[in-house]
Amino acid sequence: MQPEVSSVSVSTALQAPFAVGGPSEIDAAIGRRLLSIALSQGGDDADLYFEYRAGASYSYEDEKVKAVGRGITLGLGVRVVKGDATGYAYCEELSEAAMSEAARTAAQIAAGGKSVTPVEVRAFEIPAFYPVKFASIDTLPENKLELLRRGDRAARAFDSRIAKVSCSFVEELREILIVTASGKLVRDRQPLLRFGVSAIAEQDGKRQGGSGGGGGRFGLEYFVAHPPEEHGREAARVAIAMLHAVDAPAGEMEVVLAPADSGILLHEAIGHGLEADFNRKGTSNYTGRIGQRVASDLCTVVDDGTIGHSRGAINVDDEGNPGQRNTLIENGILRDYMHDAISSRHYKREPSGNGRRESFRSNPLPRMTNTLLVGGKSEPEEILRSVKRGVFAKRFSGGQVNISNGDFVFSLTEGYLIEDGKITAPLKGVNLIGNGPDVLTKVAMLGNDFELSDGIWTCGKDGQSVPVGVGTPTVKISAITVGGTKA
């Protein structure tokens, strides 16, 4: 018996070779045979990860198409686990010889042990959090180029001071097949797209940039609710607003985080510290603190791979476990970490659906999906009115975080001064400096306006990148050090 692949319709040309009926179909019998080779030296566990990825990218600059690219990758990754050690090998063809050699290579981590026989493999049903009628990559390139033109025109029409606009569209369809020594056989198709617009405004010798964009696990129907004009105007709005930016104040002060994209601070400064591998190795600030208070009692943090069509959604993680909603911090109390198979065995609990990898060339690791700070009860206007003088942080760019202790520095691409409860001057050169766990204890008010980011974030860890989502309501933090240039 073969499981149905998730509900994403594609043409025959984009079906994986290892799919049911494909030229190199992988079934339960082949999977079990390869697993037997992988476990032949005495490994404790093993899995097979087949991946077929079709991707395309388009860029539009100076009102003309700048670049178009398209590519396909195919391969098998074989993992064998022995205690805390992992053997990993991959191949880029699906011949019997190549797959068997990869399995034998991975098996060497347990060389000299007693052969283990995998259990009978059977189909495993998974949820469908991102049904798509037609994958975007399965539609004509002209459709995507017209979206870029529309975004460009909207940005230029926003204001005569917009001097330069560039737009991008990136899409992929990833089909995976996972076969595990515990007997699972799982198939999934994962669509993904991202649209972006960057604009530069010029006035009196000043130049400022702004960006807009979004996406997720959608087909082109995404642009019905989020037309490219919306993203183009947003990029232009930010660029124009920042033309009037003044030097940022410096010192410790109250900070209000805007909803949605401010969640990237949560993701980087707190989320990584809740990934179980860091805690298993004792390198996280949260190690050994399950059941302890680690945040304000206003704070409930969840990681949720089940949010429909979101960038971080997963029907199944890259170890064959269904996507889940996991409560990490509940009313300020640390409840759990995010787990892959290795850490879940270490902590003697079920996998949390957070075993993720960049590709068949990579080992799975505990990774976030959509990491969220749950909304509170305060009105956003009430939160602003409570601040005498502070900073309103709306958009973030890069940052640096020390996972072991949570210390961070984040730069703002859009921020404003708050004076007497009102948002006033735009600010330039704003850095937020602090400690993630400490900041969570200083959450003084939470808005009732929770928003999920619109599909733009990618997370890096150990050289691997995976798509993620973040989200927050409006958040008031009683004190953060603002690194500015004006006292």
VOGU-3710 file (C-alpha; in Angstrom, 3 decimals, decimal comma):
1> mqpevssvsv> 0,000/0,000/0,000  1,250/3,512/-0,891  0,084/6,662/0,927  -1,471/9,495/-1,012  0,802/12,496/-1,463  -0,485/15,750/0,054  -3,107/17,749/-1,825  -0,916/19,827/-4,128  -1,751/19,282/-7,784  1,136/19,236/-10,287
11> stalqapfav> 1,670/18,174/-13,880  3,324/14,855/-14,648  6,513/16,721/-15,582  6,928/17,916/-11,983  6,228/14,635/-10,202  9,204/13,121/-8,411  10,853/10,137/-10,114  10,407/8,200/-6,848  6,652/8,960/-6,728  4,021/6,274/-7,152
21> ggpseidaai> 4,079/5,321/-10,833  7,322/7,258/-11,404  10,276/5,891/-13,411  12,200/5,203/-10,176  9,285/4,456/-7,867  10,290/3,737/-4,286  7,904/1,436/-2,441  7,868/-0,173/0,985  9,861/-3,207/-0,166  12,713/-1,120/-1,594
31> grrllsials> 12,706/1,114/1,485  12,934/-1,847/3,850  15,753/-3,388/1,825  17,809/-0,176/2,009  17,120/0,161/5,724  18,334/-3,410/6,257  21,649/-2,420/4,684  21,797/0,760/6,792  21,261/-1,241/9,997  23,542/-4,131/9,004
41> qggddadlyf> 26,372/-2,972/11,305  24,204/-2,606/14,407  22,817/0,934/14,311  20,047/1,789/16,778  17,882/3,576/14,210  17,884/4,614/10,571  15,842/6,546/8,039  15,769/7,328/4,329  15,010/10,798/3,004  14,206/11,117/-0,690
51> eyragasysy> 13,849/14,634/-2,082  12,923/16,134/-5,449  12,981/19,923/-5,607  12,028/22,121/-8,567  12,721/25,821/-8,104  12,684/29,048/-10,091  13,628/32,681/-9,493  12,832/35,916/-11,288  14,240/39,412/-10,741  13,065/42,697/-12,222
61> edekvkavgr> 15,077/45,906/-11,956  15,122/49,272/-13,729  11,789/48,342/-15,348  13,170/45,307/-17,128  13,756/41,634/-16,478  17,203/41,226/-14,965  17,480/37,469/-14,424  15,473/34,264/-14,651  16,661/30,945/-13,288  15,307/27,453/-12,884
71> gitlglgvrv> 16,762/24,303/-11,358  16,008/20,788/-10,160  17,686/18,718/-7,468  17,164/15,044/-6,683  18,701/12,748/-4,140  18,554/10,376/-1,184  19,986/10,949/2,283  20,560/7,956/4,578  20,963/8,429/8,316  22,049/5,827/10,854
81> vkgdatgyay> 22,042/6,608/14,578  24,138/4,775/17,147  23,760/6,255/20,639  24,502/9,961/20,253  26,542/9,405/17,084  25,156/9,778/13,572  26,328/8,337/10,292  25,105/10,174/7,202  25,575/9,661/3,483  23,742/10,760/0,371
91> ceelseaams> 23,586/10,081/-3,342  22,240/12,100/-6,254  20,841/9,260/-8,317  18,283/6,586/-7,568  20,045/3,539/-8,979  20,087/0,442/-6,785  23,886/0,574/-6,639  24,097/4,237/-5,586  21,382/3,955/-2,945  22,863/0,776/-1,485
101> eaartaaqia> 26,320/2,341/-1,306  24,932/5,357/0,571  23,228/3,006/3,035  26,447/1,012/3,558  28,460/4,194/4,096  26,064/5,564/6,720  26,058/2,161/8,437  29,763/2,440/9,253  29,008/4,639/12,283  28,087/1,391/14,020
111> aggksvtpve> 30,744/-0,835/12,489  31,156/-4,115/14,324  27,742/-4,195/15,957  24,990/-6,760/15,611  22,731/-6,410/12,580  19,253/-5,024/13,313  16,194/-5,842/11,237  13,813/-2,936/10,473  10,126/-3,494/11,174  7,583/-3,927/8,401
121> vrafeipafy> 7,095/-0,632/6,544  3,564/0,713/6,093  1,909/3,839/4,759  1,464/6,673/7,255  -1,230/9,290/6,814  -0,378/12,952/7,455  -2,464/16,142/7,692  -2,789/18,640/4,831  -2,089/22,188/6,018  -1,370/23,707/2,589
131> pvkfasidtl> -3,668/22,340/-0,124  -2,920/24,081/-3,435  -4,867/23,521/-6,630  -1,955/24,476/-8,876  1,645/24,907/-7,718  2,972/28,281/-8,892  6,002/26,672/-10,544  3,578/24,686/-12,688  2,193/27,896/-14,254  3,591/30,029/-17,077
141> penklellrr> 6,637/32,227/-16,332  4,844/35,161/-17,968  2,376/35,152/-15,071  5,177/35,741/-12,565  6,859/38,417/-14,689  3,604/40,369/-14,853  3,385/40,267/-11,051  6,850/41,820/-10,891  5,867/44,561/-13,308  2,769/45,348/-11,250
151> gdraarafds> 4,765/45,618/-8,042  7,311/47,865/-9,752  4,665/50,202/-11,205  2,892/50,563/-7,851  6,110/51,479/-6,033  7,087/54,072/-8,641  3,609/55,598/-8,681  3,555/56,008/-4,888  5,764/59,099/-4,829  7,918/60,991/-7,320
161> riakvscsfv> 10,882/60,679/-4,936  11,101/56,918/-5,536  14,259/56,664/-7,639  14,864/52,942/-7,933  12,767/49,798/-7,584  13,694/46,126/-7,749  11,331/43,158/-7,460  11,898/39,447/-6,985  9,874/36,264/-7,096  11,188/32,916/-5,840
171> eelreilivt> 9,216/29,671/-5,953  9,735/25,975/-5,392  7,952/22,683/-5,142  9,569/20,107/-2,903  8,421/16,492/-2,925  9,734/14,221/-0,184  9,483/10,553/0,741  10,584/9,412/4,201  10,989/5,775/5,165  11,945/4,954/8,762
181> asgklvrdrq> 13,205/1,850/10,561  10,216/2,235/12,879  8,005/1,356/9,916  6,738/4,668/8,525  6,490/5,521/4,845  5,388/9,140/4,304  5,059/11,311/1,206  4,517/15,067/1,040  4,529/17,885/-1,520  5,536/21,292/-0,174
191> pllrfgvsai> 4,888/24,398/-2,303  6,583/27,667/-1,379  6,760/31,145/-2,862  8,098/34,525/-1,838  7,544/37,901/-3,497  9,603/40,964/-2,634  9,907/44,642/-3,577  12,728/47,016/-2,626  12,513/50,754/-3,205  14,996/53,603/-2,805
201> aeqdgkrqgg> 13,846/57,177/-2,239  15,984/60,233/-2,891  15,548/63,838/-1,745  18,049/66,659/-1,205  20,992/64,293/-1,350  19,447/61,808/1,077  18,807/58,186/0,101  16,711/55,738/2,093  15,460/52,273/1,321  12,314/50,344/2,099
211> sgggggrfgl> 11,026/46,866/1,412  7,787/44,936/1,224  6,905/41,376/0,454  5,338/38,153/1,552  4,362/34,655/0,571  4,012/31,196/2,047  2,919/27,733/0,991  0,535/28,957/-1,685  -0,055/28,878/-5,394  -0,615/32,120/-7,300
221> eyfvahppee> -3,927/32,535/-5,458  -1,805/34,235/-2,774  -1,885/37,387/-4,896  -5,675/37,640/-4,759  -5,540/38,622/-1,078  -2,044/40,181/-1,302  -1,686/41,821/-4,729  1,812/42,856/-5,824  0,694/46,491/-5,739  0,277/46,176/-1,958
231> hgreaarvai> 3,895/45,102/-1,543  5,148/47,764/-3,953  3,359/50,562/-2,104  4,608/49,269/1,247  8,236/49,318/0,072  7,790/52,877/-1,192  6,028/53,978/2,009  8,923/52,854/4,194  11,523/54,459/1,928  9,687/57,802/1,919
241> amlhavdapa> 9,069/57,728/5,682  12,740/57,103/6,403  13,805/60,147/4,347  12,753/62,223/7,344  14,427/60,014/9,957  16,324/61,656/12,801  19,165/60,261/14,897  18,011/57,615/17,336  18,230/58,261/21,077  20,624/56,202/23,178
251> gemevvlapa> 20,156/54,594/26,553  17,769/52,279/28,369  14,116/53,010/27,658  10,712/51,508/27,042  10,274/49,795/23,680  7,063/48,844/21,916  7,310/46,072/19,336  4,888/46,184/16,403  2,904/43,020/15,646  3,996/40,315/13,161
261> dsgillheai> 7,608/40,799/12,016  8,848/41,763/15,496  8,552/38,042/16,130  11,990/37,682/14,550  13,426/38,965/17,839  11,514/36,214/19,650  12,711/33,643/17,119  16,388/34,551/17,360  16,826/35,633/20,975  14,566/33,048/22,629
271> ghgleadfnr> 13,459/30,420/20,106  16,880/28,981/19,310  17,569/28,555/23,009  14,466/26,333/23,214  15,699/23,904/20,548  16,446/20,657/22,346  19,900/19,946/20,912  21,337/23,046/22,617  19,737/21,973/25,888  20,823/18,344/25,532
281> kgtsnytgri> 24,402/19,609/25,152  24,007/22,075/28,040  24,759/25,143/25,909  21,416/26,969/26,247  20,345/29,434/28,902  17,221/27,261/29,303  19,041/24,010/30,064  17,517/22,171/33,030  14,825/24,799/33,591  11,656/22,879/32,600
291> gqrvasdlct> 8,928/23,871/35,070  10,674/27,077/36,108  9,578/30,667/35,524  11,529/32,114/32,605  9,277/34,985/31,479  6,579/37,409/32,537  3,312/35,638/33,343  1,842/37,469/30,323  4,007/35,384/28,001  2,923/32,190/26,277
301> vvddgtighs> 5,250/31,093/23,474  4,306/28,366/21,009  5,873/26,807/17,951  3,138/25,841/15,522  3,704/23,963/12,278  -0,033/23,570/11,664  -0,935/27,134/10,555  -2,466/26,748/7,120  -0,351/27,972/4,174  2,134/29,741/6,461
311> rgainvddeg> 5,799/29,779/5,463  6,743/27,620/8,443  3,895/25,109/8,083  4,788/21,432/7,690  2,435/18,531/7,099  5,286/16,325/8,206  8,761/17,090/9,503  11,861/15,697/7,819  11,892/12,641/10,090  8,338/11,543/9,235
321> npgqrntlie> 6,457/13,086/12,178  3,342/15,207/11,589  3,478/18,962/12,131  2,283/19,969/15,587  1,473/22,922/17,815  3,839/22,858/20,791  3,557/25,089/23,843  7,079/26,009/24,937  6,411/28,672/27,570  3,008/28,906/29,263
331> ngilrdymhd> 2,159/31,993/31,332  5,856/32,500/31,933  6,678/28,865/32,867  8,991/26,814/30,650  7,068/23,709/29,577  9,066/22,052/26,820  11,738/22,200/24,144  11,517/21,559/20,409  12,699/18,051/19,562  14,037/15,905/16,799
341> aissrhykre> 14,273/12,099/17,070  17,612/12,119/18,893  16,611/14,644/21,555  13,175/13,075/22,059  14,875/9,768/22,891  17,240/11,587/25,246  14,361/13,304/27,053  12,114/10,202/26,857  9,234/11,946/25,147  7,454/11,830/21,774
351> psgngrresf> 8,948/13,808/18,848  7,443/17,285/18,556  7,524/17,524/14,752  10,572/19,810/14,715  13,149/17,563/13,006  14,004/19,606/9,914  16,757/19,675/7,297  17,670/21,915/4,378  17,923/19,092/1,849  18,750/15,414/1,354
361> rsnplprmtn> 22,403/16,395/1,815  21,763/17,476/5,424  21,210/15,857/8,793  17,913/16,779/10,496  18,135/19,062/13,530  15,602/20,485/16,005  14,320/23,579/14,179  11,488/26,053/14,595  8,434/26,207/12,297  6,162/29,184/13,128
371> tllvggksep> 7,277/30,631/16,476  4,709/32,871/18,148  4,110/35,009/21,210  0,391/34,578/21,931  -1,688/37,746/22,072  -2,869/39,436/25,260  -5,771/41,667/26,289  -4,532/45,258/25,879  -5,566/47,577/23,068  -2,569/48,671/20,961
381> eeilrsvkrg> -3,507/52,340/21,488  -3,546/51,764/25,237  -0,034/50,345/25,077  1,279/53,386/23,195  -0,459/55,807/25,546  1,355/54,202/28,488  4,794/55,192/27,127  6,136/58,636/28,009  9,282/58,349/25,897  10,467/55,293/24,039
391> vfakrfsggq> 10,949/53,571/20,701  8,372/51,920/18,460  10,098/49,040/16,609  8,243/48,166/13,415  10,687/46,386/11,091  13,890/44,476/11,760  16,898/43,626/9,649  19,864/41,551/10,724  20,907/40,741/14,242  23,470/38,841/16,281
401> vnisngdfvf> 22,532/36,410/19,046  24,583/34,350/21,487  22,589/31,119/21,857  24,290/30,133/25,116  23,094/33,168/27,061  20,573/34,928/24,790  22,476/38,214/24,410  21,392/40,004/21,228  21,874/43,076/19,055  19,171/43,805/16,460
411> sltegylied> 19,016/46,610/13,912  15,782/48,299/12,904  14,944/49,196/9,321  11,848/51,065/10,466  11,436/52,595/13,905  9,843/55,672/15,454  10,122/57,789/18,539  7,268/57,591/21,048  6,627/60,851/22,889  3,816/61,352/25,392
421> gkitaplkgv> 2,023/58,251/24,159  2,175/59,105/20,458  4,325/57,913/17,561  6,295/60,889/16,265  9,594/61,117/14,345  11,028/58,252/12,293  14,422/57,131/13,579  17,630/56,063/11,866  20,517/54,054/13,239  18,457/52,176/15,834
431> nligngpdvl> 19,928/49,089/17,515  18,215/47,129/20,276  20,677/45,572/22,710  19,679/43,122/25,391  19,215/39,563/26,561  16,359/37,419/25,268  15,443/35,621/28,492  15,735/38,911/30,411  13,529/40,744/27,896  10,768/38,141/28,330
441> tkvamlgndf> 10,676/38,955/32,048  10,193/42,637/31,170  7,106/42,194/28,994  4,722/44,632/30,659  1,760/44,672/28,229  0,548/42,464/25,366  -1,805/43,625/22,653  -4,931/41,849/21,440  -3,762/42,347/17,834  -1,652/39,233/17,177
451> elsdgiwtcg> -0,372/38,971/13,596  1,628/36,319/11,774  4,422/37,568/9,536  3,641/37,458/5,837  5,974/34,721/4,698  9,421/36,323/4,359  11,703/34,707/6,946  14,393/32,049/6,516  16,290/30,597/9,474  19,933/29,553/9,430
461> kdgqsvpvgv> 21,499/27,027/11,787  24,648/24,908/11,441  24,915/25,954/7,794  21,366/24,871/6,958  18,511/27,203/5,953  14,803/26,415/6,303  11,653/28,537/5,837  10,022/29,742/9,062  7,272/32,020/10,288  7,157/34,405/13,245
471> gtptvkisai> 4,368/36,312/14,941  3,559/38,583/17,872  0,971/41,077/19,020  1,985/44,617/19,971  4,387/44,164/22,906  5,533/46,668/25,526  8,918/45,924/27,069  9,672/47,979/30,157  13,374/48,432/29,384  15,775/47,661/26,538
481> tvggtka> 19,063/49,363/25,796  18,688/51,411/22,623  21,934/51,908/20,789  21,535/55,225/19,010  23,644/58,267/18,257  21,739/60,914/20,187  21,810/61,109/23,994
//
